[in-house]
Amino acid sequence: MSAERSVAKEDQSLWNSRLFKIGLVTAAVGAIIKAAELITVGVVAVGGAWALWKGKNTR
C-alpha cells in the first residue's frame, strides 16, 4: 500500500513540473494548428521533464 502511495506521489510530482506542462501545452497547440515544429518542441520538453524527474527519483 505504501509503495502505491509513493508511486502516485512521484507521478504527481512529474505532473507538477512546469517543463512538463509547457511541453504538453506546446504539443497540443502544435497539433491544433498543425505545426510540426511546435509538436517537436513540445515532445522534446516533455521528454526533458521526464528525464529530469526520472533522474531525481532514481536511487
C-alpha distance matrix in Angstrom:
0.0 3.8 5.4 5.2 6.5 8.9 10.1 10.8 12.5 14.5 15.6 16.7 18.7 20.5 21.3 22.7 25.0 28.6 29.7 27.2 28.4 32.0 31.6 30.2 33.0 35.6 34.7 34.7 38.1 39.5 38.5 40.1 43.4 43.3 43.5 42.3 42.5 40.0 37.6 37.9 37.4 34.3 32.7 33.6 32.1 28.8 28.9 29.8 27.0 24.4 26.1 26.1 22.4 21.6 23.9 22.3 18.8 20.1 20.2
3.8 0.0 3.8 5.4 5.0 6.3 8.7 9.8 10.4 12.4 14.3 15.2 16.5 18.7 19.9 20.9 22.9 26.6 27.8 25.6 27.0 30.5 30.3 29.3 32.1 34.6 34.0 34.3 37.5 38.9 38.3 40.0 43.0 43.0 42.9 41.7 41.5 39.0 36.9 36.9 36.1 33.2 31.8 32.3 30.6 27.5 27.5 28.0 25.1 22.8 24.2 23.7 20.1 19.5 21.4 19.4 16.0 17.5 17.4
5.4 3.8 0.0 3.8 5.4 5.2 6.2 8.6 9.8 10.6 12.4 14.2 15.4 16.9 18.5 19.9 21.5 25.3 26.0 23.7 25.5 28.9 28.3 27.4 30.4 32.7 31.8 32.3 35.6 36.7 36.1 38.0 41.0 40.7 40.6 39.1 39.0 36.7 34.4 34.2 33.6 30.8 29.1 29.6 28.2 25.0 24.7 25.3 22.7 20.1 21.3 21.3 17.8 16.6 18.8 17.3 13.6 14.7 14.9
5.2 5.4 3.8 0.0 3.8 5.5 5.2 6.2 8.6 9.9 10.6 12.2 14.3 15.6 16.6 18.3 20.3 24.0 24.9 22.2 23.5 27.1 26.5 25.2 28.1 30.6 29.6 29.8 33.2 34.4 33.6 35.3 38.5 38.3 38.4 37.2 37.3 34.9 32.4 32.7 32.2 29.1 27.5 28.4 27.0 23.6 23.7 24.7 22.0 19.4 21.2 21.4 17.7 17.0 19.7 18.3 14.8 16.4 17.3
6.5 5.0 5.4 3.8 0.0 3.8 5.5 5.1 6.1 8.6 9.9 10.4 12.3 14.4 15.3 16.3 18.7 22.2 23.6 21.3 22.3 25.9 25.9 24.7 27.3 30.0 29.5 29.6 32.7 34.3 33.7 35.3 38.3 38.5 38.4 37.5 37.3 34.6 32.5 32.9 32.0 28.9 27.7 28.5 26.5 23.4 23.9 24.5 21.3 19.3 21.3 20.8 17.0 17.0 19.5 17.4 14.3 16.6 17.4
8.9 6.3 5.2 5.5 3.8 0.0 3.8 5.4 5.0 6.1 8.6 9.7 10.5 12.6 14.2 15.1 16.8 20.6 21.7 19.6 21.2 24.6 24.4 23.7 26.6 28.9 28.5 29.0 32.1 33.4 33.2 35.0 37.8 37.8 37.4 36.2 35.7 33.3 31.3 31.2 30.2 27.3 26.1 26.4 24.5 21.5 21.7 21.9 18.9 16.8 18.4 17.7 14.0 13.8 15.9 13.8 10.6 12.9 13.7
10.1 8.7 6.2 5.2 5.5 3.8 0.0 3.8 5.4 5.1 6.2 8.5 9.9 10.8 12.4 14.2 15.7 19.4 20.0 17.5 19.3 22.7 22.0 21.2 24.2 26.4 25.6 26.2 29.5 30.6 30.1 32.1 34.9 34.7 34.5 33.1 32.9 30.6 28.3 28.3 27.6 24.7 23.1 23.7 22.1 18.9 18.9 19.7 16.9 14.4 16.2 16.3 12.6 12.0 14.8 13.5 10.2 12.3 14.0
10.8 9.8 8.6 6.2 5.1 5.4 3.8 0.0 3.8 5.5 5.1 6.1 8.6 10.0 10.5 12.3 14.5 18.0 19.2 16.5 17.5 21.2 20.9 19.6 22.3 25.0 24.4 24.5 27.7 29.2 28.7 30.2 33.2 33.4 33.3 32.4 32.3 29.6 27.5 27.9 27.1 23.9 22.8 23.7 21.8 18.5 19.3 20.2 17.0 15.0 17.5 17.3 13.5 13.9 16.9 15.3 12.6 15.3 17.2
12.5 10.4 9.8 8.6 6.1 5.0 5.4 3.8 0.0 3.8 5.5 5.0 6.3 8.8 9.8 10.4 12.6 16.2 17.8 15.7 16.8 20.3 20.6 19.8 22.3 24.8 24.8 25.1 28.0 29.6 29.6 31.1 33.8 34.2 33.8 33.0 32.4 29.6 27.9 28.2 26.8 23.8 23.1 23.6 21.2 18.4 19.3 19.4 16.0 14.6 16.8 15.8 12.0 13.1 15.5 13.2 10.9 14.2 15.8
14.5 12.4 10.6 9.9 8.6 6.1 5.1 5.5 3.8 0.0 3.8 5.3 5.1 6.5 8.8 9.8 11.0 14.7 15.5 13.5 15.4 18.6 18.4 18.1 20.9 23.0 22.8 23.7 26.6 27.8 27.9 29.8 32.4 32.4 31.7 30.6 29.9 27.4 25.6 25.5 24.2 21.4 20.3 20.5 18.4 15.6 16.0 16.0 12.9 11.1 13.1 12.3 8.5 9.3 11.9 10.0 7.7 10.9 13.1
15.6 14.3 12.4 10.6 9.9 8.6 6.2 5.1 5.5 3.8 0.0 3.8 5.4 5.2 6.4 8.7 10.2 13.7 14.3 11.6 13.1 16.6 16.1 15.2 18.1 20.4 19.9 20.5 23.6 24.8 24.6 26.5 29.2 29.2 28.9 27.8 27.4 24.8 22.8 23.1 22.1 19.0 17.9 18.7 16.7 13.5 14.4 15.2 12.0 10.1 12.9 12.9 9.2 10.2 13.4 12.3 10.4 13.3 16.1
16.7 15.2 14.2 12.2 10.4 9.7 8.5 6.1 5.0 5.3 3.8 0.0 3.8 5.4 5.0 6.2 8.8 12.1 13.7 11.3 12.0 15.6 16.0 15.0 17.3 20.0 20.1 20.3 23.0 24.8 24.9 26.2 29.0 29.5 29.1 28.5 28.0 25.0 23.4 24.0 22.6 19.4 19.1 19.9 17.3 14.5 16.1 16.4 12.8 12.0 15.0 14.1 10.7 12.7 15.4 13.6 12.3 15.8 18.3
18.7 16.5 15.4 14.3 12.3 10.5 9.9 8.6 6.3 5.1 5.4 3.8 0.0 3.8 5.4 5.0 6.4 10.1 11.7 10.2 11.5 14.6 15.2 15.1 17.4 19.6 20.1 20.9 23.3 24.9 25.5 27.0 29.4 29.9 29.0 28.3 27.3 24.4 23.2 23.4 21.5 18.7 18.5 18.6 15.8 13.5 14.8 14.3 10.7 10.4 12.9 11.3 8.0 10.6 12.8 10.6 10.1 13.8 16.3
20.5 18.7 16.9 15.6 14.4 12.6 10.8 10.0 8.8 6.5 5.2 5.4 3.8 0.0 3.8 5.4 5.2 8.8 9.3 7.1 9.2 12.2 12.1 12.1 14.8 16.7 16.9 18.0 20.6 21.8 22.3 24.2 26.5 26.6 25.7 24.8 23.8 21.2 19.7 19.7 18.1 15.3 14.8 15.0 12.4 9.8 11.2 11.1 7.5 7.0 10.0 9.1 6.2 8.8 11.5 10.4 10.2 13.4 16.5
21.3 19.9 18.5 16.6 15.3 14.2 12.4 10.5 9.8 8.8 6.4 5.0 5.4 3.8 0.0 3.8 5.5 8.1 9.4 6.7 7.1 10.7 11.1 10.2 12.5 15.1 15.3 15.7 18.3 20.0 20.4 21.8 24.3 24.9 24.3 23.9 23.2 20.1 18.8 19.5 17.9 14.6 14.7 15.7 12.9 10.2 12.6 13.0 9.5 9.6 13.0 12.4 9.8 12.5 15.2 14.2 13.9 17.1 20.2
22.7 20.9 19.9 18.3 16.3 15.1 14.2 12.3 10.4 9.8 8.7 6.2 5.0 5.4 3.8 0.0 3.8 6.3 8.9 7.6 7.5 10.7 12.2 12.0 13.5 16.0 17.1 17.5 19.5 21.5 22.4 23.5 25.7 26.7 25.8 25.6 24.5 21.3 20.6 21.2 19.0 16.1 16.8 17.2 13.9 12.1 14.6 14.0 10.3 11.4 14.3 12.7 10.5 13.8 15.8 14.0 14.4 17.9 20.7
25.0 22.9 21.5 20.3 18.7 16.8 15.7 14.5 12.6 11.0 10.2 8.8 6.4 5.2 5.5 3.8 0.0 3.8 5.5 5.2 6.5 8.8 10.0 10.9 12.6 14.3 15.6 16.8 18.6 20.1 21.4 22.9 24.7 25.4 24.1 23.6 22.0 19.1 18.6 18.7 16.2 13.7 14.5 14.2 10.8 9.6 11.9 10.7 7.0 9.1 11.6 9.7 8.4 12.0 13.5 12.2 13.4 16.7 19.7
28.6 26.6 25.3 24.0 22.2 20.6 19.4 18.0 16.2 14.7 13.7 12.1 10.1 8.8 8.1 6.3 3.8 0.0 3.8 5.4 5.2 6.1 8.5 10.0 10.7 12.1 14.2 15.4 16.4 18.1 19.9 21.1 22.5 23.5 22.0 21.9 20.1 17.0 17.2 17.5 14.5 12.3 14.0 13.7 9.9 9.9 12.7 11.2 8.3 11.3 13.6 11.7 11.4 15.0 16.2 15.2 16.9 20.0 22.9
29.7 27.8 26.0 24.9 23.6 21.7 20.0 19.2 17.8 15.5 14.3 13.7 11.7 9.3 9.4 8.9 5.5 3.8 0.0 3.8 5.5 5.1 6.1 8.6 10.0 10.4 12.1 14.2 15.3 16.2 18.2 19.9 21.0 21.5 19.7 19.1 17.1 14.4 14.4 14.2 11.2 9.4 10.8 10.0 6.2 6.8 9.4 7.8 5.6 9.1 11.0 9.7 10.4 13.6 14.7 14.6 16.5 19.0 22.3
27.2 25.6 23.7 22.2 21.3 19.6 17.5 16.5 15.7 13.5 11.6 11.3 10.2 7.1 6.7 7.6 5.2 5.4 3.8 0.0 3.8 5.5 5.1 6.3 8.7 9.9 10.6 12.3 14.3 15.3 16.6 18.4 20.2 20.5 19.2 18.5 17.2 14.3 13.5 13.7 11.5 8.7 9.3 9.7 6.4 4.8 8.0 7.9 5.2 7.4 10.4 10.1 9.7 12.5 14.5 14.6 15.6 18.2 21.7
28.4 27.0 25.5 23.5 22.3 21.2 19.3 17.5 16.8 15.4 13.1 12.0 11.5 9.2 7.1 7.5 6.5 5.2 5.5 3.8 0.0 3.8 5.4 5.1 6.2 8.5 9.9 10.6 12.2 14.1 15.3 16.5 18.4 19.4 18.4 18.4 17.3 14.0 13.5 14.6 12.4 9.3 11.0 12.0 8.8 7.7 11.4 11.5 9.0 11.1 14.2 13.7 13.0 16.0 18.1 17.8 18.7 21.6 24.9
32.0 30.5 28.9 27.1 25.9 24.6 22.7 21.2 20.3 18.6 16.6 15.6 14.6 12.2 10.7 10.7 8.8 6.1 5.1 5.5 3.8 0.0 3.8 5.5 5.2 6.0 8.5 9.9 10.5 12.0 14.1 15.3 16.5 17.5 15.9 16.2 14.5 11.2 11.6 12.5 9.8 7.3 10.0 10.6 7.3 7.9 11.5 11.1 9.7 12.5 15.0 14.5 14.8 17.7 19.4 19.4 20.9 23.5 26.9
31.6 30.3 28.3 26.5 25.9 24.4 22.0 20.9 20.6 18.4 16.1 16.0 15.2 12.1 11.1 12.2 10.0 8.5 6.1 5.1 5.4 3.8 0.0 3.8 5.5 5.1 6.1 8.5 9.9 10.4 12.2 14.2 15.5 15.7 14.1 13.6 12.3 9.2 8.7 9.3 7.1 4.0 6.2 7.3 4.7 4.9 8.4 9.0 8.4 10.6 13.0 13.5 14.0 16.3 18.2 18.9 20.2 22.3 25.9
30.2 29.3 27.4 25.2 24.7 23.7 21.2 19.6 19.8 18.1 15.2 15.0 15.1 12.1 10.2 12.0 10.9 10.0 8.6 6.3 5.1 5.5 3.8 0.0 3.8 5.5 5.2 6.1 8.6 9.8 10.6 12.3 14.4 14.8 14.2 14.1 13.7 10.4 9.1 10.9 9.7 6.0 7.5 9.9 8.1 6.6 10.2 11.8 10.5 11.8 14.9 15.7 15.4 17.5 20.0 20.5 21.1 23.4 27.0
33.0 32.1 30.4 28.1 27.3 26.6 24.2 22.3 22.3 20.9 18.1 17.3 17.4 14.8 12.5 13.5 12.6 10.7 10.0 8.7 6.2 5.2 5.5 3.8 0.0 3.8 5.5 5.1 6.1 8.4 9.8 10.5 12.3 13.6 13.0 13.9 13.4 9.6 9.5 11.9 10.4 7.2 10.0 12.2 10.1 9.8 13.5 14.5 13.3 15.2 18.1 18.5 18.3 20.8 23.0 23.3 24.2 26.7 30.2
35.6 34.6 32.7 30.6 30.0 28.9 26.4 25.0 24.8 23.0 20.4 20.0 19.6 16.7 15.1 16.0 14.3 12.1 10.4 9.9 8.5 6.0 5.1 5.5 3.8 0.0 3.8 5.5 5.2 6.1 8.6 9.9 10.7 11.5 10.1 10.8 9.7 6.0 6.6 8.8 7.1 4.8 8.3 10.2 8.7 9.6 12.8 13.6 13.5 15.6 17.9 18.5 19.1 21.4 23.3 24.0 25.3 27.4 31.0
34.7 34.0 31.8 29.6 29.5 28.5 25.6 24.4 24.8 22.8 19.9 20.1 20.1 16.9 15.3 17.1 15.6 14.2 12.1 10.6 9.9 8.5 6.1 5.2 5.5 3.8 0.0 3.8 5.5 5.0 6.1 8.7 10.1 9.9 9.0 8.9 9.1 5.9 4.2 7.1 7.1 4.3 6.3 9.3 9.1 9.0 11.7 13.6 13.7 15.0 17.5 18.8 19.2 20.9 23.1 24.3 25.1 26.9 30.6
34.7 34.3 32.3 29.8 29.6 29.0 26.2 24.5 25.1 23.7 20.5 20.3 20.9 18.0 15.7 17.5 16.8 15.4 14.2 12.3 10.6 9.9 8.5 6.1 5.1 5.5 3.8 0.0 3.8 5.4 5.1 6.2 8.8 9.5 9.9 10.9 11.8 8.5 7.2 10.7 10.8 7.9 9.8 13.0 12.4 11.7 14.8 16.7 16.3 17.3 20.3 21.4 21.3 23.1 25.7 26.5 27.0 29.1 32.8
38.1 37.5 35.6 33.2 32.7 32.1 29.5 27.7 28.0 26.6 23.6 23.0 23.3 20.6 18.3 19.5 18.6 16.4 15.3 14.3 12.2 10.5 9.9 8.6 6.1 5.2 5.5 3.8 0.0 3.8 5.4 5.1 6.2 8.1 8.2 10.3 10.7 7.3 7.7 11.3 10.9 9.0 11.8 14.4 13.7 14.0 17.0 18.5 18.3 19.9 22.5 23.4 23.7 25.8 28.0 28.7 29.6 31.8 35.4
39.5 38.9 36.7 34.4 34.3 33.4 30.6 29.2 29.6 27.8 24.8 24.8 24.9 21.8 20.0 21.5 20.1 18.1 16.2 15.3 14.1 12.0 10.4 9.8 8.4 6.1 5.0 5.4 3.8 0.0 3.8 5.5 5.4 5.5 4.7 6.5 7.3 4.6 4.8 8.4 9.0 8.1 10.3 12.8 13.1 13.8 16.2 17.8 18.4 19.8 22.1 23.3 24.0 25.7 27.8 29.0 30.0 31.8 35.5
38.5 38.3 36.1 33.6 33.7 33.2 30.1 28.7 29.6 27.9 24.6 24.9 25.5 22.3 20.4 22.4 21.4 19.9 18.2 16.6 15.3 14.1 12.2 10.6 9.8 8.6 6.1 5.1 5.4 3.8 0.0 3.8 5.6 4.8 6.4 7.6 9.8 7.9 6.3 10.0 11.5 10.0 11.2 14.4 15.0 14.8 17.1 19.4 19.7 20.6 23.0 24.7 25.0 26.4 28.8 30.1 30.7 32.4 36.1
40.1 40.0 38.0 35.3 35.3 35.0 32.1 30.2 31.1 29.8 26.5 26.2 27.0 24.2 21.8 23.5 22.9 21.1 19.9 18.4 16.5 15.3 14.2 12.3 10.5 9.9 8.7 6.2 5.1 5.5 3.8 0.0 3.8 5.5 7.9 10.4 12.3 10.1 9.6 13.4 14.3 12.7 14.5 17.6 17.7 17.5 20.2 22.2 22.2 23.3 26.0 27.3 27.4 29.1 31.6 32.6 33.1 35.1 38.8
43.4 43.0 41.0 38.5 38.3 37.8 34.9 33.2 33.8 32.4 29.2 29.0 29.4 26.5 24.3 25.7 24.7 22.5 21.0 20.2 18.4 16.5 15.5 14.4 12.3 10.7 10.1 8.8 6.2 5.4 5.6 3.8 0.0 3.8 5.6 9.0 10.7 9.1 9.8 13.2 14.0 13.4 15.6 18.1 18.4 19.0 21.5 23.2 23.6 25.0 27.4 28.6 29.2 30.9 33.1 34.2 35.1 37.0 40.7
43.3 43.0 40.7 38.3 38.5 37.8 34.7 33.4 34.2 32.4 29.2 29.5 29.9 26.6 24.9 26.7 25.4 23.5 21.5 20.5 19.4 17.5 15.7 14.8 13.6 11.5 9.9 9.5 8.1 5.5 4.8 5.5 3.8 0.0 3.8 6.2 9.0 8.5 8.3 11.3 13.1 12.9 14.2 16.9 17.9 18.4 20.3 22.4 23.3 24.3 26.4 28.1 28.8 30.2 32.3 33.9 34.7 36.2 39.9
43.5 42.9 40.6 38.4 38.4 37.4 34.5 33.3 33.8 31.7 28.9 29.1 29.0 25.7 24.3 25.8 24.1 22.0 19.7 19.2 18.4 15.9 14.1 14.2 13.0 10.1 9.0 9.9 8.2 4.7 6.4 7.9 5.6 3.8 0.0 3.8 5.5 5.6 6.5 8.8 10.3 11.0 12.6 14.6 15.7 16.9 18.6 20.2 21.5 22.9 24.6 26.1 27.3 28.7 30.5 32.2 33.3 34.7 38.5
42.3 41.7 39.1 37.2 37.5 36.2 33.1 32.4 33.0 30.6 27.8 28.5 28.3 24.8 23.9 25.6 23.6 21.9 19.1 18.5 18.4 16.2 13.6 14.1 13.9 10.8 8.9 10.9 10.3 6.5 7.6 10.4 9.0 6.2 3.8 0.0 3.8 5.5 5.1 6.2 8.7 9.9 10.6 12.3 14.2 15.4 16.4 18.2 20.0 21.1 22.4 24.3 25.7 26.7 28.4 30.4 31.5 32.6 36.3
42.5 41.5 39.0 37.3 37.3 35.7 32.9 32.3 32.4 29.9 27.4 28.0 27.3 23.8 23.2 24.5 22.0 20.1 17.1 17.2 17.3 14.5 12.3 13.7 13.4 9.7 9.1 11.8 10.7 7.3 9.8 12.3 10.7 9.0 5.5 3.8 0.0 3.8 5.4 5.1 6.2 8.6 10.0 10.6 12.3 14.3 15.3 16.4 18.3 20.0 21.0 22.5 24.3 25.5 26.8 28.7 30.3 31.4 35.0
40.0 39.0 36.7 34.9 34.6 33.3 30.6 29.6 29.6 27.4 24.8 25.0 24.4 21.2 20.1 21.3 19.1 17.0 14.4 14.3 14.0 11.2 9.2 10.4 9.6 6.0 5.9 8.5 7.3 4.6 7.9 10.1 9.1 8.5 5.6 5.5 3.8 0.0 3.8 5.4 5.1 6.0 8.5 9.8 10.4 12.2 14.1 15.1 16.4 18.2 19.8 21.0 22.3 24.0 25.5 27.0 28.5 30.0 33.7
37.6 36.9 34.4 32.4 32.5 31.3 28.3 27.5 27.9 25.6 22.8 23.4 23.2 19.7 18.8 20.6 18.6 17.2 14.4 13.5 13.5 11.6 8.7 9.1 9.5 6.6 4.2 7.2 7.7 4.8 6.3 9.6 9.8 8.3 6.5 5.1 5.4 3.8 0.0 3.8 5.5 5.1 6.2 8.6 9.9 10.6 12.2 14.1 15.4 16.5 18.3 20.0 21.0 22.3 24.2 25.9 26.9 28.3 32.0
37.9 36.9 34.2 32.7 32.9 31.2 28.3 27.9 28.2 25.5 23.1 24.0 23.4 19.7 19.5 21.2 18.7 17.5 14.2 13.7 14.6 12.5 9.3 10.9 11.9 8.8 7.1 10.7 11.3 8.4 10.0 13.4 13.2 11.3 8.8 6.2 5.1 5.4 3.8 0.0 3.8 5.4 5.2 6.2 8.6 10.0 10.5 12.2 14.2 15.3 16.4 18.3 19.9 20.8 22.3 24.4 25.7 26.6 30.3
37.4 36.1 33.6 32.2 32.0 30.2 27.6 27.1 26.8 24.2 22.1 22.6 21.5 18.1 17.9 19.0 16.2 14.5 11.2 11.5 12.4 9.8 7.1 9.7 10.4 7.1 7.1 10.8 10.9 9.0 11.5 14.3 14.0 13.1 10.3 8.7 6.2 5.1 5.5 3.8 0.0 3.8 5.5 5.1 6.1 8.7 9.8 10.4 12.2 14.2 15.2 16.4 18.2 19.7 20.9 22.6 24.3 25.6 29.2
34.3 33.2 30.8 29.1 28.9 27.3 24.7 23.9 23.8 21.4 19.0 19.4 18.7 15.3 14.6 16.1 13.7 12.3 9.4 8.7 9.3 7.3 4.0 6.0 7.2 4.8 4.3 7.9 9.0 8.1 10.0 12.7 13.4 12.9 11.0 9.9 8.6 6.0 5.1 5.4 3.8 0.0 3.8 5.4 5.1 6.2 8.5 9.8 10.6 12.3 14.2 15.3 16.4 18.1 19.9 21.3 22.5 24.2 27.8
32.7 31.8 29.1 27.5 27.7 26.1 23.1 22.8 23.1 20.3 17.9 19.1 18.5 14.8 14.7 16.8 14.5 14.0 10.8 9.3 11.0 10.0 6.2 7.5 10.0 8.3 6.3 9.8 11.8 10.3 11.2 14.5 15.6 14.2 12.6 10.6 10.0 8.5 6.2 5.2 5.5 3.8 0.0 3.8 5.4 5.2 6.1 8.5 9.9 10.5 12.2 14.2 15.2 16.2 18.2 20.0 21.0 22.2 25.9
33.6 32.3 29.6 28.4 28.5 26.4 23.7 23.7 23.6 20.5 18.7 19.9 18.6 15.0 15.7 17.2 14.2 13.7 10.0 9.7 12.0 10.6 7.3 9.9 12.2 10.2 9.3 13.0 14.4 12.8 14.4 17.6 18.1 16.9 14.6 12.3 10.6 9.8 8.6 6.2 5.1 5.4 3.8 0.0 3.8 5.5 5.0 6.0 8.6 9.8 10.4 12.2 14.1 15.0 16.3 18.4 19.8 20.8 24.4
32.1 30.6 28.2 27.0 26.5 24.5 22.1 21.8 21.2 18.4 16.7 17.3 15.8 12.4 12.9 13.9 10.8 9.9 6.2 6.4 8.8 7.3 4.7 8.1 10.1 8.7 9.1 12.4 13.7 13.1 15.0 17.7 18.4 17.9 15.7 14.2 12.3 10.4 9.9 8.6 6.1 5.1 5.4 3.8 0.0 3.8 5.4 5.0 6.1 8.5 9.8 10.5 12.1 14.0 15.2 16.6 18.3 19.9 23.5
28.8 27.5 25.0 23.6 23.4 21.5 18.9 18.5 18.4 15.6 13.5 14.5 13.5 9.8 10.2 12.1 9.6 9.9 6.8 4.8 7.7 7.9 4.9 6.6 9.8 9.6 9.0 11.7 14.0 13.8 14.8 17.5 19.0 18.4 16.9 15.4 14.3 12.2 10.6 10.0 8.7 6.2 5.2 5.5 3.8 0.0 3.8 5.4 5.1 6.1 8.6 9.9 10.4 12.0 14.1 15.4 16.4 18.1 21.8
28.9 27.5 24.7 23.7 23.9 21.7 18.9 19.3 19.3 16.0 14.4 16.1 14.8 11.2 12.6 14.6 11.9 12.7 9.4 8.0 11.4 11.5 8.4 10.2 13.5 12.8 11.7 14.8 17.0 16.2 17.1 20.2 21.5 20.3 18.6 16.4 15.3 14.1 12.2 10.5 9.8 8.5 6.1 5.0 5.4 3.8 0.0 3.8 5.5 5.1 6.1 8.6 9.8 10.3 12.1 14.3 15.2 16.2 19.9
29.8 28.0 25.3 24.7 24.5 21.9 19.7 20.2 19.4 16.0 15.2 16.4 14.3 11.1 13.0 14.0 10.7 11.2 7.8 7.9 11.5 11.1 9.0 11.8 14.5 13.6 13.6 16.7 18.5 17.8 19.4 22.2 23.2 22.4 20.2 18.2 16.4 15.1 14.1 12.2 10.4 9.8 8.5 6.0 5.0 5.4 3.8 0.0 3.8 5.4 5.1 6.2 8.5 9.7 10.5 12.4 14.3 15.4 18.9
27.0 25.1 22.7 22.0 21.3 18.9 16.9 17.0 16.0 12.9 12.0 12.8 10.7 7.5 9.5 10.3 7.0 8.3 5.6 5.2 9.0 9.7 8.4 10.5 13.3 13.5 13.7 16.3 18.3 18.4 19.7 22.2 23.6 23.3 21.5 20.0 18.3 16.4 15.4 14.2 12.2 10.6 9.9 8.6 6.1 5.1 5.5 3.8 0.0 3.8 5.5 5.2 6.1 8.5 9.9 10.7 12.3 14.3 17.7
24.4 22.8 20.1 19.4 19.3 16.8 14.4 15.0 14.6 11.1 10.1 12.0 10.4 7.0 9.6 11.4 9.1 11.3 9.1 7.4 11.1 12.5 10.6 11.8 15.2 15.6 15.0 17.3 19.9 19.8 20.6 23.3 25.0 24.3 22.9 21.1 20.0 18.2 16.5 15.3 14.2 12.3 10.5 9.8 8.5 6.1 5.1 5.4 3.8 0.0 3.8 5.5 5.0 5.9 8.4 9.9 10.4 12.0 15.7
26.1 24.2 21.3 21.2 21.3 18.4 16.2 17.5 16.8 13.1 12.9 15.0 12.9 10.0 13.0 14.3 11.6 13.6 11.0 10.4 14.2 15.0 13.0 14.9 18.1 17.9 17.5 20.3 22.5 22.1 23.0 26.0 27.4 26.4 24.6 22.4 21.0 19.8 18.3 16.4 15.2 14.2 12.2 10.4 9.8 8.6 6.1 5.1 5.5 3.8 0.0 3.8 5.4 5.0 6.0 8.6 9.9 10.5 14.0
26.1 23.7 21.3 21.4 20.8 17.7 16.3 17.3 15.8 12.3 12.9 14.1 11.3 9.1 12.4 12.7 9.7 11.7 9.7 10.1 13.7 14.5 13.5 15.7 18.5 18.5 18.8 21.4 23.4 23.3 24.7 27.3 28.6 28.1 26.1 24.3 22.5 21.0 20.0 18.3 16.4 15.3 14.2 12.2 10.5 9.9 8.6 6.2 5.2 5.5 3.8 0.0 3.8 5.5 5.1 6.3 8.8 10.2 13.4
22.4 20.1 17.8 17.7 17.0 14.0 12.6 13.5 12.0 8.5 9.2 10.7 8.0 6.2 9.8 10.5 8.4 11.4 10.4 9.7 13.0 14.8 14.0 15.4 18.3 19.1 19.2 21.3 23.7 24.0 25.0 27.4 29.2 28.8 27.3 25.7 24.3 22.3 21.0 19.9 18.2 16.4 15.2 14.1 12.1 10.4 9.8 8.5 6.1 5.0 5.4 3.8 0.0 3.8 5.4 5.2 6.3 8.7 12.1
21.6 19.5 16.6 17.0 17.0 13.8 12.0 13.9 13.1 9.3 10.2 12.7 10.6 8.8 12.5 13.8 12.0 15.0 13.6 12.5 16.0 17.7 16.3 17.5 20.8 21.4 20.9 23.1 25.8 25.7 26.4 29.1 30.9 30.2 28.7 26.7 25.5 24.0 22.3 20.8 19.7 18.1 16.2 15.0 14.0 12.0 10.3 9.7 8.5 5.9 5.0 5.5 3.8 0.0 3.8 5.5 5.2 6.1 9.8
23.9 21.4 18.8 19.7 19.5 15.9 14.8 16.9 15.5 11.9 13.4 15.4 12.8 11.5 15.2 15.8 13.5 16.2 14.7 14.5 18.1 19.4 18.2 20.0 23.0 23.3 23.1 25.7 28.0 27.8 28.8 31.6 33.1 32.3 30.5 28.4 26.8 25.5 24.2 22.3 20.9 19.9 18.2 16.3 15.2 14.1 12.1 10.5 9.9 8.4 6.0 5.1 5.4 3.8 0.0 3.8 5.5 5.4 8.5
22.3 19.4 17.3 18.3 17.4 13.8 13.5 15.3 13.2 10.0 12.3 13.6 10.6 10.4 14.2 14.0 12.2 15.2 14.6 14.6 17.8 19.4 18.9 20.5 23.3 24.0 24.3 26.5 28.7 29.0 30.1 32.6 34.2 33.9 32.2 30.4 28.7 27.0 25.9 24.4 22.6 21.3 20.0 18.4 16.6 15.4 14.3 12.4 10.7 9.9 8.6 6.3 5.2 5.5 3.8 0.0 3.8 5.7 8.0
18.8 16.0 13.6 14.8 14.3 10.6 10.2 12.6 10.9 7.7 10.4 12.3 10.1 10.2 13.9 14.4 13.4 16.9 16.5 15.6 18.7 20.9 20.2 21.1 24.2 25.3 25.1 27.0 29.6 30.0 30.7 33.1 35.1 34.7 33.3 31.5 30.3 28.5 26.9 25.7 24.3 22.5 21.0 19.8 18.3 16.4 15.2 14.3 12.3 10.4 9.9 8.8 6.3 5.2 5.5 3.8 0.0 3.8 6.3
20.1 17.5 14.7 16.4 16.6 12.9 12.3 15.3 14.2 10.9 13.3 15.8 13.8 13.4 17.1 17.9 16.7 20.0 19.0 18.2 21.6 23.5 22.3 23.4 26.7 27.4 26.9 29.1 31.8 31.8 32.4 35.1 37.0 36.2 34.7 32.6 31.4 30.0 28.3 26.6 25.6 24.2 22.2 20.8 19.9 18.1 16.2 15.4 14.3 12.0 10.5 10.2 8.7 6.1 5.4 5.7 3.8 0.0 3.8
20.2 17.4 14.9 17.3 17.4 13.7 14.0 17.2 15.8 13.1 16.1 18.3 16.3 16.5 20.2 20.7 19.7 22.9 22.3 21.7 24.9 26.9 25.9 27.0 30.2 31.0 30.6 32.8 35.4 35.5 36.1 38.8 40.7 39.9 38.5 36.3 35.0 33.7 32.0 30.3 29.2 27.8 25.9 24.4 23.5 21.8 19.9 18.9 17.7 15.7 14.0 13.4 12.1 9.8 8.5 8.0 6.3 3.8 0.0
